[in-house]
Amino acid sequence: MAANRVCEIFGIEHPILLAGMGGASTPALAAAVSEAGGLGILGAAACGPKMLREWIDEVRSLTDKPFGVDTLLPASVRREGGGGNADGPSPMDLLPEHMKFAEEFMKKEGLTPPTKEQLAEHMGASGRAPGEPQFLTKEFFDAQMQVVIEEKVPVYAAGLGNPGPWMEDMHRNGTKVMAVVGAVRHAVQVVSSGIDVIVAQGHDGGGHNSPIGTLALIPQVVDAVGGPNGIPVLGAGGIVDGRGVAAALCLGAEGAWVGSAFLASEEAGIQPYQKQAIVDSTEEGTMVSRSVTGKPARIIRTKWAQAYVDAKMEPLPMPFQSMVSGQILASGQIAKRGDIAPGFAGQGIGMIRSVRPAREIFQDLVDGCKRAFDNAPHAV
Ligand SMILES: Cc1cc2nc3c(=O)[nH]c(=O)nc-3n(C[C@H](O)[C@H](O)[C@H](O)COP(=O)(O)O)c2cc1C
């Protein structure tokens, strides 16, 4: 693959980035992708400040190459101890009903309730040192951003929200700043904050999810903010092999942000049963649900998400739904239940056949992209 301005901006060989995937994109995985010639991005969404600094130190000890940090900056979060809604019943009022729904589900599925410690660990407490702010609060995000700034990381990516308030500090440090968007209007918003690179992530992708399909989203974001006079756009969502990378480039993207393909890597920080669920999956193996975090997210099909569909119930908004789903996912993970807690993943997982070293997956993305272009002239 030829180097382009994405390679220049990040100082990398190939314009393929490991997507920040909370907990899954570990220092070992990020370093492996950076070493292979791409850009490894740490999935640090749940890391408190202490753990985030440790992850940054670890990735720096594993590679001299550039890397990045991805966190979430959702616009609608509570202050510590806060929460509530001006109109109608607040999510806090609805919480008991949803907790009861979760308890009944656990009984039906034979799941053992997690201990307080197990639940706390699942809810992100394992990423936080004593005294650090609670996960999914404004104070937590502020503390993470402080570390990003102090550590002068090469690249920062906002998985949700707008990093505008920290832009000046990051740019002063030479940090390149990216944002993941799922709609043209979000792209326009973050560009006006001075973002360096945009990721257009379509409906096919794993994790928090856009309603717009990848094939339609990428060129529309490129037309709005990209092109030779705009900023580089990376394509994301359902890109699992080199054909997908080539397709994103054909749509005007200047690189790819790849998540699920690296979930089935030896280095990914998910459990072996979750990697197996990916290998076993077909193209029909995922669904979009708010049952995990309260925001629409693409997950491997689970009985928990289906229970909400069957009961015709709407999950609570972020961050309240995590209080409901936390116990289900913690007990599902402890019991290694692929039908309860398989995790986030994109629609491309039907193409994944085995768990491999990240370096091998990366090289296949590069070689497959070249092959796709070599074959293209014969198609027209
Ligand atoms: C397991 C998993 C966890 C994710 N966690 C995050 C996250 O913490 N922050 C973020 O920006 N995006 C997150 N995402 C979305 C990815 O960054 C990326 O946009 C997505 O994986 C691209 O689609 P693909 O999985 O089809 O490659 C996650 C995705 C997956 C599959």
PDBQT file of the ligand as one rigid body, heavy atoms in Angstrom, charges set to zero:
ROOT
HETATM    1  C1  LIG A 401     -15.244  -4.823  21.363  1.00  0.00    +0.000 C 
HETATM    2  C2  LIG A 401     -15.374  -3.413  20.865  1.00  0.00    +0.000 A 
HETATM    3  C3  LIG A 401     -15.178  -2.365  21.750  1.00  0.00    +0.000 A 
HETATM    4  C4  LIG A 401     -15.256  -1.057  21.298  1.00  0.00    +0.000 A 
HETATM    5  N1  LIG A 401     -15.002  -0.039  22.185  1.00  0.00    +0.000 NA
HETATM    6  C5  LIG A 401     -14.850   1.220  21.718  1.00  0.00    +0.000 A 
HETATM    7  C6  LIG A 401     -14.369   2.255  22.547  1.00  0.00    +0.000 A 
HETATM    8  O1  LIG A 401     -14.111   2.060  23.744  1.00  0.00    +0.000 OA
HETATM    9  N2  LIG A 401     -14.171   3.478  21.985  1.00  0.00    +0.000 N 
HETATM   10  C7  LIG A 401     -14.429   3.714  20.662  1.00  0.00    +0.000 A 
HETATM   11  O2  LIG A 401     -14.153   4.792  20.164  1.00  0.00    +0.000 OA
HETATM   12  N3  LIG A 401     -14.954   2.770  19.870  1.00  0.00    +0.000 NA
HETATM   13  C8  LIG A 401     -15.120   1.529  20.353  1.00  0.00    +0.000 A 
HETATM   14  N4  LIG A 401     -15.524   0.542  19.498  1.00  0.00    +0.000 N 
HETATM   15  C9  LIG A 401     -15.734   0.864  18.080  1.00  0.00    +0.000 C 
HETATM   16  C10 LIG A 401     -14.397   0.756  17.326  1.00  0.00    +0.000 C 
HETATM   17  O3  LIG A 401     -13.538   1.815  17.677  1.00  0.00    +0.000 OA
HETATM   18  C11 LIG A 401     -14.579   0.807  15.799  1.00  0.00    +0.000 C 
HETATM   19  O4  LIG A 401     -15.173   2.007  15.403  1.00  0.00    +0.000 OA
HETATM   20  C12 LIG A 401     -15.357  -0.383  15.260  1.00  0.00    +0.000 C 
HETATM   21  O5  LIG A 401     -14.871  -1.575  15.830  1.00  0.00    +0.000 OA
HETATM   22  C13 LIG A 401     -15.232  -0.449  13.740  1.00  0.00    +0.000 C 
HETATM   23  O6  LIG A 401     -16.024  -1.450  13.189  1.00  0.00    +0.000 OA
HETATM   24  P1  LIG A 401     -15.507  -2.978  12.970  1.00  0.00    +0.000 P 
HETATM   25  O7  LIG A 401     -15.560  -3.585  14.336  1.00  0.00    +0.000 OA
HETATM   26  O8  LIG A 401     -16.500  -3.535  12.057  1.00  0.00    +0.000 OA
HETATM   27  O9  LIG A 401     -14.123  -2.900  12.440  1.00  0.00    +0.000 OA
HETATM   28  C14 LIG A 401     -15.531  -0.772  19.946  1.00  0.00    +0.000 A 
HETATM   29  C15 LIG A 401     -15.755  -1.831  19.064  1.00  0.00    +0.000 A 
HETATM   30  C16 LIG A 401     -15.675  -3.139  19.496  1.00  0.00    +0.000 A 
HETATM   31  C17 LIG A 401     -15.890  -4.245  18.504  1.00  0.00    +0.000 C 
ENDROOT
TORSDOF 0
